[in-house]
Amino acid sequence: MFYYLLYPLRDAISGLNIFKYISFRSLLAAITALFICFVIGPKIIDYLRRKQIGEEIRGDGPQTHLIKRGTPTMGGLIILIAVLVPTLLWSRVGNTYILLLILSTLWMGVVGFIDDYLKVVKKKSKGLIGRYKLAGQIILGLIIGVVIMMSPAIRDDLRTAITLPFFTGPSEMSREFYIDIGLLYLPFVIFIITATSNSVNLTDGLDGLAIGLVGIVAGALAVISYVAGHIKFSEYLIINYLPNAGEMAVYCAALVGASIGFLWYNTHPAQVFMGDTGSLALGSALGTLFILAKKELLLLILGGVFVAESLSVIIQVAYFKRTKKRVFLMAPIHHHFELKGWHESQVVTRFWIMGILLALIALSTFKIR
């Protein structure tokens, strides 16, 4: 909003030319998100506590978690407000990339809110029926995929393409090697949205774990988005140039600020949990960022901890069905380490360290070709 209001006045007030720079607006988006968390966080937490909107803790999990029963949940509302408001204030909202990110965040935020509402307020233990949740993810992926395939704002040669890390492209404009998968790109987008949304949801099991990792991944994606949208930087780093994609850095910066702000309340011992309202929305937003930045396969590295969490559940379920035995003491894998004797804070900190390491590896791939 501020870009459209103030940047046109740059000829009259030269200082307003600063709104041209994505880096400046990204910094202010992060600060604004952090400020919003500090202002509205206590109010929302107090409201959730007064309304007794608290988390139910599964009895078959680590016994140390039983003391968390009743901790306010649906704190994802804090995150959504802290991400969306700065994005609306500091980004070029008419940008196709920004519009898709807002859609993704709101869409799965609503789905997650309904799920939390049914579980916590209506006391329906399973919340939103799984197939309805899946339908929401599929429809969102379908919309995003169709827009990407049809929008003139997306580069023609990359609309239905998947870029491959470590290999250079066949032309100067295609600095990364890519494979055009045509109509298969639509189910591929649906899979990415669904997978990342569920992965973050599975990871949200320990105080500060999911939101810390989201902040790490969002920070790396802010760098990726910025250089991909900058013709000189993308050329130097051998990244496919994506016109106007740099604007996503503003959203990513807001997400980093919101993650840090929410961590203030979610760090051990947590005052509030994000619930599905936050985890589903953040997962779909990250998936959308990877898709729009044309770094779909980089998700396996940059989002490696989320991938490991999901794989641990898949392996556990599949192996148990075949043998009636377990590979892990408990899945997702963060609970396995808890039952091995690691303190909750140790698990979280070590997973954050892995997330930072994977982020550095992901960023280093740009010069390894």
N, C-alpha and C positions, 0 to 999 in steps of 0.2 A: 504493500500500500504506500509506504513512504517513498519508494522508488518513483511511483507514478505521480505522487504529489509534489515531491521536492526536486527531483532530477531535472524536470523541464524548466525549472527556475534558475538553472546553473549560469545562464548568460547574465542574469541580473545580480545573482549572488554567487560569485566564483567558488566559494567554499562548498557549495552543494554538489559540485562535480564529483565529490568523494563517493556519492551514492552510485556512481557508475561501477565502482569496484566491488566485485563479489567477495573478495577477502574482507573488506570493511563490513559489508552487510552480514557476512557469516559470523564475524566476531561479535557483532551486536546481537545477532540471533541467539548465539550461545549464552551471552550475558543475560539477555531478556528471559530466556528459558530458565536459567538458574534462579533469577530473581522471582519469577512466577512461582516456582516450586517453593521457595522460602516464604512467599506471601500466602498462597492458597493451601499449601501442604498441611499446616496445623489445623486449619479450618475444616478441610475435608476429612482429615483423620478424626478430629473431634466429633464431626457429624456422624461418621460411620460407627464410632464407638458408642455414641448416644443411642443410635438406632439399632445397636447390637448386631451390626452386619459383620460377623466374625467368621474366620476360617474354620472349617471342620478338618481335623487331622486324622488320616487313616491309621487304624490301630495296628496294622501289620508292618508299619514302617519303623524306623529307629525310635526307640522309646524316649529319647531326649527331645523329640519333637512334640510330645504330648503337652508340654507346657505352653506350646504356641496356640493351643486351641482357644478360639475366641478373639485372636488378634484381628483387627480390622482388615478386611480385604476390599477388593474393587478399587484399590489405590491407583490402578491404571488410569483412572480419571485425571489424576494429577499429571501423569505423564502426557496424556493426550492433549490436555489444555496447554501444557508447557511446550509441546512440540508444535501444535497447530497455530497458536496465537503468534509466536515469533515468526513462523513461516509466512503467515498472512501479512505481518507487518513489514518484514524486511526483504522478502523475495519478490520477484516479478511473477505475480500470481497467474498472469495469463500464459505463462510458459507451460507447454504441454507436459514436460517432465514433472513440474511442480503440481499440476492438476492431478496427474496420475498418482503421485505420492500422497496427496491429500485424500484422494478417493480411497486408496488402499488402506490408509491409516483409519479413516472414519468407518469404512465398511466393516473391517474385521473388529474394530473397536465396538461397534454396535452388536455384532455377533457375540463377542466375548462378554459384553455387558448383559445381554439376554441370558447367556449361560450362567454367569455369576448370580444374576437376579433369581433365576429359577432354583439354583442350589442353595443360596444363602438366605434369601428372603422367603421364597415359597417352600423351602426345605425339601426340594426334590433332589435326592442324592446324586442322580446322574446328570442333573442340569439339562441343558439343551441336548436333545437326542442327537447321537453322533452323525446320522445321515443328514440332518439339517445343517449341522456345523460344516460338514464336508460339502454340502450343496452351496453354502455361502462362499467357501473357498474356491470352488470350481467356477461359480458364476463370476467372482471377482477376477480370477485368472483369465476367463473367457473375455471379459470386457477389456482388460489391459492388453491381452494379446491382439484383439481385433483393432484396438486403437493404434497400437504399434505398427501393425501391418498396413493400416490405411492412412495414417497421419503423414502429411507432407513435412512435418517438423522433424521426422526421423529420416536419416540418410537412406536413400533408396536401396543401395547395395547391401545395407546392414539390417534392414527391417526384419527379415526372417533368417538371419545368420547367427551362428554361435562362434565366438572367437576362441582361438586356442592359444593358451599361454606357451611361451618358449619358442614360438615360430614366427617368422616375419611374413608379411603378406605379399601378394603378387604385384602390387602396385604402390605408388607413392602415397596415395590416399588411404590405402589399406595397409597400415604399418604392422598390424597383427594379422596372422593368418586366420581365416574364417571359413566356415562351411555353411552354405545356404541350405537349410533343410526344408524350405518351402512351407507347405501347409502343416507339416509336422511341428512347426514352431508353436502353433497354438496349444496342442496338448503339452508341449514342453514347458511353456509359460505356466500353464495350470499346475503342472507337477511342481515347479519351483515354488510358486506361491503357497501351495498346500504343504509342501515339505518344510519350508522355512517357518511357516506359521506354527505348525505342529512341533517343530524342533525347539523353538524358543519356549513354547508352552511346556514341553517335557523338561527343559532345563530349569524352569522356574520352580525349584524345589528346596532351595537353601537361601538363607538371608543374603541378599546382595549378589547372588551368583548370576542370574540371568541379566539383570540390569547392568551389572559391571561389564559383562561380555558384550552386550548390545552397544554400550558406549565405546568400547574398544573397536568393534567392527565399524561402527558409524564414523569414528574418527578416521580410520583408514579409507573408508568410502568417500569421505569428504575430500581427501587428497586425490583419490582416483577421479572423482567427478570433476574436480577443479582442473586438473591437468588434461583430462579428456576434452573439456570444453575450451581449452586454450590452444590455439593453433601452433604456437611456438613451443610450449612445454610438451604438447603431445608429440610433436615431431622429434624433440630431443630424447624423450623417454620411449619412443617407438610405440606409441599408443594410438589407436585409431581415433582420429579427430571427430568429435561429435558436436556439431554446432549447437550452442545454447544449453548443452548438458552441464556446463559449469554451475548453472543456477542450482543444481541439486546440492551443491556444497552448503548452501544456506540452510536447506532442510537438514542435512547431516549435522551441521553445527548446532542447530536447535535440538536435535536428538541427543547429541553429546551433552549439551547443557542440561537437558531434562534428565538424562541418565545420572549425571553427577548430583543434581538436585534431589532426585528421588532416592538415590543411594544414601543421602543424609538421614532419611527416615527408615530405609530398608536394610541398612547395615545391621549386623548381629549385635544385640537382639532386636529384631525388626519391630518397629512401631506399626507398620502397615505392610500388607502384601499387595502386589499389583493385580493378582487374580487374572482370569482369562481376559478381562477387559484390556489389560495391558499387554500380556504375553502374546495373544493372538494378533493384536494390532501391530506390535513391534516386529513380530516374525514376518507378517505379510509385507510390512514396510521395507524390511531388509531384503526380502526376496525381490520386491519391486525395484529396489535400488540396484541390485546385481543385474537384473534384466535390462533396465534402462541404460546402465553404464556399459552394457555389452561385456560383462565379466561373469557370465553365468557359471562357467567352470571354475573360476577363481573362488567361488563359494566353497568348494571342497577344501581349500587351503585356509582362506580368511575366516570362514565359518566352521573351521575344523572341529572345535569343541561342540558346537551344536550338532554337527554331523555325527560325532562320536556318541553323544547322548542318545540320538535317535537309533543309531545302529545297535547300541547296547540293548535297547528295548526289543528291536526286531530279532536280534540273535537270541535273546533270552526266551521270547515267546516261541519262536520257531523250534529251538532246541528242546524246550520243555514239552511241546506238543509231541515231539518224536520220541523222547527218552524219559519223560517225567522227571528229569533232572535239570539243575540250573547251572549255567555257566558263571553267572555273577551271584553274589550273595543277595543282591537286590538290584533291580533296574528301575529308573535310569542309573547310569554308572556312578553318579555322584553319591548315591546311597550305598553303593558297594564299598566305596572307600570309607564312608562313615562307619559301616558295620565292621570294617577291617580295623577300626580303632582310631582313625583320623578325627580330630575335632572338626566341627562344622566350619569354623573359621579357616582351618588349614586347607580343607577341601576347596573352599571358595577362593582363597588367595592363590593356591597352586593352579587352579583352573584359570584364574585371571592371568597368571604368568604365562601359561600355555597360550592363552588368547593373544597376549602381547607378542609372544614369539612368533606365532602363526601370522599375525598382522605384518610383522617385519619381513617374514619370508615372502608373504604375498606381494608386498611393495617391491621387494628386491627382484621379483620375477620380471619386472619391466625392462631391466637391462640385461637379462639373461636370454639371449635368442641366438 
